[in-house]
Structures are given as C-alpha cells and as structure tokens.
Amino acid sequence: MGGPDSKIFDEVLSDALESGATNVLVDMADISWVNSTGLGILIAGHRTLSLKGGVLKLLHVSKRIESLLMVTKLNTLFESYDDESQAIASFSP
C-alpha cells in the first residue's frame, strides 16, 4: 500500500468515514507491503474513528506487515485478526 494504491485506499476510507461509519475493518489479504503513506492513512483513519467513538481494525495482516507494525509499535494501536467472523464480533460491546 503506497503510491497510487494509497490514494485509492485513502478515498475509500474517507468515503466510509463521511458516510458515518464508526467501526472499520480493513482486509489486508492482498497487501504485501505498507509504506509510510499507507501507515499514515491507517493512523489518520484510526484517529478519526476514535474521536467518533469507533475503531479501525485490521484483518489478514501478512507476517511482513505484522513485523513492520511491531517495529513501529503500531501493533499496540491496531487490533489484528486472522478470522473475519471473530473480527466482526469484536466490534460488539
């Protein structure tokens, strides 16, 4: 997620936020790498959702991206799931 991909992701996430979404699950199954732009978009989305009382969570994070999240300590900011059903259920109070 970087370059043209990050612009598309930013637009999709912005549209979801503008439509009133408060909980967002980002499926990263087809994402092999995230650069600083992609991380910035995830962090901004998380912050915006937090201010609305919501949360942004990640699904199907690759080992490579998981390592990046650990090094940057962003693994403490984002909940990550391998199972979509469990991820969706985690949004329930």
Z-matrix of the N, CA and C atoms (Angstrom, degrees):
N
C 1 1.444
C 2 1.525 1 106.89
N 3 1.296 2 113.43 1 104.53
C 4 1.449 3 121.77 2 178.40
C 5 1.510 4 108.23 3 -176.85
N 6 1.300 5 118.59 4 167.57
C 7 1.453 6 121.21 5 -178.95
C 8 1.518 7 111.03 6 62.73
N 9 1.332 8 116.49 7 -136.53
C 10 1.474 9 120.32 8 -178.30
C 11 1.530 10 113.08 9 -60.54
N 12 1.340 11 116.43 10 -32.92
C 13 1.468 12 120.13 11 179.20
C 14 1.522 13 111.45 12 -61.60
N 15 1.319 14 116.46 13 -39.28
C 16 1.464 15 119.12 14 -177.66
C 17 1.522 16 110.92 15 -67.82
N 18 1.319 17 117.40 16 -33.93
C 19 1.470 18 120.27 17 178.16
C 20 1.530 19 110.37 18 -65.33
N 21 1.317 20 116.42 19 -42.44
C 22 1.464 21 120.92 20 178.42
C 23 1.525 22 109.89 21 -63.59
N 24 1.335 23 116.97 22 -46.22
C 25 1.458 24 120.93 23 179.72
C 26 1.526 25 110.66 24 -61.49
N 27 1.324 26 116.65 25 -43.43
C 28 1.463 27 120.78 26 179.31
C 29 1.526 28 111.08 27 -59.75
N 30 1.324 29 117.11 28 -41.32
C 31 1.467 30 121.23 29 179.41
C 32 1.526 31 111.20 30 -66.26
N 33 1.319 32 116.98 31 -43.76
C 34 1.471 33 120.97 32 179.70
C 35 1.530 34 110.47 33 -63.68
N 36 1.330 35 116.45 34 -44.81
C 37 1.462 36 120.21 35 179.52
C 38 1.530 37 110.77 36 -65.51
N 39 1.315 38 117.27 37 -42.24
C 40 1.473 39 120.99 38 178.39
C 41 1.521 40 111.01 39 -61.46
N 42 1.331 41 116.88 40 -42.04
C 43 1.466 42 120.78 41 177.84
C 44 1.525 43 111.09 42 -60.95
N 45 1.330 44 116.63 43 -42.35
C 46 1.466 45 120.71 44 179.39
C 47 1.526 46 110.74 45 -63.26
N 48 1.320 47 116.00 46 -42.50
C 49 1.466 48 119.84 47 -179.84
C 50 1.521 49 111.43 48 -67.38
N 51 1.327 50 116.51 49 -40.57
C 52 1.466 51 120.44 50 179.14
C 53 1.525 52 112.13 51 -67.11
N 54 1.330 53 116.64 52 -27.22
C 55 1.464 54 119.83 53 179.78
C 56 1.532 55 111.79 54 -83.16
N 57 1.336 56 116.70 55 -0.19
C 58 1.455 57 119.90 56 174.87
C 59 1.512 58 115.81 57 101.67
N 60 1.317 59 118.27 58 7.19
C 61 1.468 60 120.14 59 178.62
C 62 1.519 61 109.94 60 -60.62
N 63 1.321 62 116.13 61 137.85
C 64 1.458 63 119.47 62 176.49
C 65 1.520 64 111.74 63 -116.32
N 66 1.306 65 117.74 64 -21.11
C 67 1.459 66 122.66 65 176.16
C 68 1.518 67 108.13 66 -125.45
N 69 1.338 68 115.36 67 126.96
C 70 1.462 69 120.56 68 -176.24
C 71 1.527 70 109.30 69 -128.76
N 72 1.318 71 115.67 70 132.19
C 73 1.456 72 122.66 71 175.27
C 74 1.523 73 107.55 72 -112.67
N 75 1.324 74 116.92 73 118.05
C 76 1.462 75 122.09 74 -178.23
C 77 1.521 76 108.32 75 -99.45
N 78 1.341 77 116.53 76 113.29
C 79 1.466 78 122.29 77 178.43
C 80 1.521 79 108.27 78 -83.49
N 81 1.321 80 116.01 79 114.41
C 82 1.461 81 121.90 80 -175.67
C 83 1.524 82 112.20 81 -105.91
N 84 1.326 83 116.66 82 23.29
C 85 1.463 84 120.82 83 -176.50
C 86 1.528 85 112.67 84 -57.96
N 87 1.312 86 117.61 85 -36.73
C 88 1.468 87 120.86 86 -177.62
C 89 1.525 88 113.12 87 -97.81
N 90 1.316 89 117.07 88 10.98
C 91 1.461 90 121.28 89 -178.74
C 92 1.531 91 108.34 90 -101.10
N 93 1.334 92 116.55 91 120.08
C 94 1.460 93 119.73 92 -179.12
C 95 1.524 94 112.49 93 -98.87
N 96 1.342 95 117.41 94 -19.02
C 97 1.459 96 120.46 95 -179.33
C 98 1.521 97 110.01 96 -155.18
N 99 1.309 98 116.51 97 148.83
C 100 1.460 99 122.25 98 176.83
C 101 1.524 100 107.37 99 -127.91
N 102 1.340 101 116.45 100 126.01
C 103 1.463 102 118.81 101 176.56
C 104 1.524 103 109.61 102 -93.70
N 105 1.325 104 116.74 103 -173.29
C 106 1.462 105 120.61 104 -176.33
C 107 1.528 106 112.03 105 -63.40
N 108 1.324 107 117.21 106 -32.28
C 109 1.465 108 120.17 107 177.50
C 110 1.523 109 110.56 108 -64.73
N 111 1.318 110 116.16 109 -46.57
C 112 1.463 111 120.94 110 178.60
C 113 1.522 112 111.81 111 -62.21
N 114 1.333 113 116.52 112 -42.07
C 115 1.466 114 119.94 113 177.07
C 116 1.522 115 110.78 114 -62.65
N 117 1.327 116 116.14 115 -40.72
C 118 1.461 117 120.34 116 178.52
C 119 1.513 118 112.08 117 -60.92
N 120 1.332 119 117.00 118 -39.94
C 121 1.465 120 121.24 119 178.81
C 122 1.529 121 110.02 120 -65.69
N 123 1.328 122 117.10 121 -43.68
C 124 1.468 123 120.70 122 177.87
C 125 1.528 124 110.86 123 -61.43
N 126 1.327 125 116.82 124 -44.26
C 127 1.464 126 120.89 125 -179.03
C 128 1.526 127 110.44 126 -65.38
N 129 1.330 128 117.29 127 -43.72
C 130 1.472 129 120.93 128 179.20
C 131 1.525 130 110.14 129 -63.08
N 132 1.322 131 117.20 130 -41.70
C 133 1.464 132 121.06 131 177.47
C 134 1.514 133 111.11 132 -62.13
N 135 1.317 134 116.24 133 -43.67
C 136 1.463 135 120.85 134 178.36
C 137 1.528 136 110.75 135 -60.49
N 138 1.318 137 115.91 136 -45.56
C 139 1.472 138 120.60 137 -178.94
C 140 1.531 139 110.88 138 -62.73
N 141 1.330 140 116.45 139 -46.82
C 142 1.463 141 120.77 140 -179.91
C 143 1.521 142 110.79 141 -60.18
N 144 1.327 143 116.61 142 -45.59
C 145 1.459 144 120.40 143 179.78
C 146 1.526 145 111.63 144 -65.78
N 147 1.321 146 117.28 145 -38.80
C 148 1.465 147 120.96 146 178.82
C 149 1.525 148 110.97 147 -60.40
N 150 1.327 149 116.33 148 -40.29
C 151 1.464 150 120.50 149 178.91
C 152 1.526 151 111.60 150 -65.29
N 153 1.339 152 116.93 151 -25.06
C 154 1.465 153 122.15 152 178.15
C 155 1.524 154 111.87 153 -91.67
N 156 1.325 155 116.98 154 1.52
C 157 1.459 156 120.66 155 -177.86
C 158 1.513 157 112.83 156 84.35
N 159 1.317 158 116.49 157 15.40
C 160 1.465 159 121.00 158 -178.96
C 161 1.517 160 111.49 159 -111.15
N 162 1.328 161 114.32 160 -166.15
C 163 1.461 162 119.79 161 -177.15
C 164 1.525 163 110.05 162 -154.27
N 165 1.322 164 115.56 163 151.85
C 166 1.461 165 122.68 164 174.00
C 167 1.519 166 106.84 165 -113.41
N 168 1.325 167 116.47 166 125.90
C 169 1.461 168 121.88 167 -179.81
C 170 1.521 169 109.03 168 -123.31
N 171 1.334 170 115.68 169 159.69
C 172 1.461 171 121.82 170 -176.52
C 173 1.524 172 111.04 171 -113.17
N 174 1.323 173 114.79 172 146.22
C 175 1.464 174 122.06 173 -179.86
C 176 1.517 175 109.07 174 -128.29
N 177 1.327 176 116.61 175 140.64
C 178 1.466 177 123.59 176 175.92
C 179 1.531 178 112.61 177 56.77
N 180 1.317 179 116.54 178 52.44
C 181 1.458 180 121.72 179 178.97
C 182 1.532 181 108.71 180 -80.31
N 183 1.326 182 116.67 181 129.12
C 184 1.465 183 120.58 182 179.60
C 185 1.528 184 110.07 183 -70.02
N 186 1.316 185 116.57 184 161.45
C 187 1.469 186 121.68 185 178.87
C 188 1.531 187 110.01 186 -60.29
N 189 1.305 188 116.75 187 -38.05
C 190 1.464 189 121.57 188 -179.15
C 191 1.537 190 110.87 189 -63.19
N 192 1.321 191 116.43 190 -46.25
C 193 1.467 192 120.40 191 179.34
C 194 1.527 193 110.18 192 -71.26
N 195 1.311 194 116.75 193 -36.59
C 196 1.461 195 120.44 194 176.79
C 197 1.530 196 109.96 195 -59.09
N 198 1.322 197 117.15 196 -41.01
C 199 1.467 198 121.39 197 177.40
C 200 1.518 199 110.99 198 -62.93
N 201 1.332 200 116.19 199 -41.79
C 202 1.461 201 120.87 200 177.85
C 203 1.523 202 110.86 201 -61.82
N 204 1.322 203 116.08 202 -43.17
C 205 1.465 204 120.38 203 178.98
C 206 1.526 205 110.97 204 -63.67
N 207 1.321 206 117.20 205 -35.89
C 208 1.459 207 120.85 206 178.90
C 209 1.527 208 110.62 207 -69.18
N 210 1.326 209 117.38 208 -44.79
C 211 1.462 210 121.33 209 -178.98
C 212 1.524 211 111.03 210 -62.76
N 213 1.323 212 116.44 211 -39.08
C 214 1.466 213 120.97 212 -179.22
C 215 1.529 214 112.30 213 -86.30
N 216 1.338 215 115.96 214 -1.91
C 217 1.469 216 123.76 215 -177.85
C 218 1.537 217 112.57 216 64.06
N 219 1.321 218 116.40 217 16.79
C 220 1.467 219 120.41 218 176.92
C 221 1.523 220 111.13 219 -76.35
N 222 1.324 221 117.12 220 -11.71
C 223 1.463 222 119.93 221 175.33
C 224 1.526 223 110.66 222 -65.18
N 225 1.340 224 117.36 223 -18.37
C 226 1.460 225 120.61 224 176.36
C 227 1.527 226 111.12 225 -83.21
N 228 1.331 227 116.63 226 -14.89
C 229 1.460 228 121.68 227 -179.28
C 230 1.524 229 111.85 228 -93.96
N 231 1.335 230 115.92 229 -38.04
C 232 1.466 231 121.17 230 -174.67
C 233 1.525 232 111.37 231 -108.88
N 234 1.330 233 115.76 232 127.59
C 235 1.461 234 119.99 233 169.12
C 236 1.521 235 106.60 234 -77.10
N 237 1.327 236 115.88 235 139.96
C 238 1.455 237 121.18 236 -177.84
C 239 1.527 238 109.45 237 -127.98
N 240 1.326 239 115.61 238 139.30
C 241 1.467 240 121.87 239 -176.85
C 242 1.524 241 110.89 240 -132.14
N 243 1.324 242 114.94 241 149.22
C 244 1.469 243 121.54 242 173.86
C 245 1.516 244 110.94 243 -98.85
N 246 1.330 245 116.41 244 -21.68
C 247 1.457 246 121.62 245 -176.79
C 248 1.531 247 109.88 246 -112.22
N 249 1.328 248 116.40 247 122.47
C 250 1.465 249 121.10 248 -176.46
C 251 1.529 250 112.31 249 -62.96
N 252 1.318 251 117.61 250 -39.98
C 253 1.470 252 120.72 251 179.64
C 254 1.517 253 111.53 252 -61.68
N 255 1.325 254 116.42 253 -43.35
C 256 1.455 255 120.51 254 178.37
C 257 1.527 256 111.23 255 -66.08
N 258 1.322 257 116.14 256 -38.95
C 259 1.462 258 120.55 257 179.25
C 260 1.524 259 110.56 258 -62.54
N 261 1.318 260 117.29 259 -46.18
C 262 1.455 261 121.70 260 -179.33
C 263 1.531 262 109.43 261 -65.49
N 264 1.314 263 116.89 262 -43.05
C 265 1.467 264 120.46 263 179.80
C 266 1.527 265 111.47 264 -63.67
N 267 1.331 266 117.81 265 -27.73
C 268 1.465 267 120.76 266 -178.95
C 269 1.520 268 112.86 267 -67.94
N 270 1.334 269 118.08 268 -16.65
C 271 1.456 270 121.05 269 177.55
C 272 1.524 271 112.26 270 -76.93
N 273 1.313 272 116.41 271 -19.63
C 274 1.470 273 120.11 272 -179.12
C 275 1.516 274 109.86 273 -71.57
N 276 1.335 275 116.93 274 142.77
C 277 1.480 276 120.20 275 -179.75
C 278 1.508 277 112.60 276 -67.09
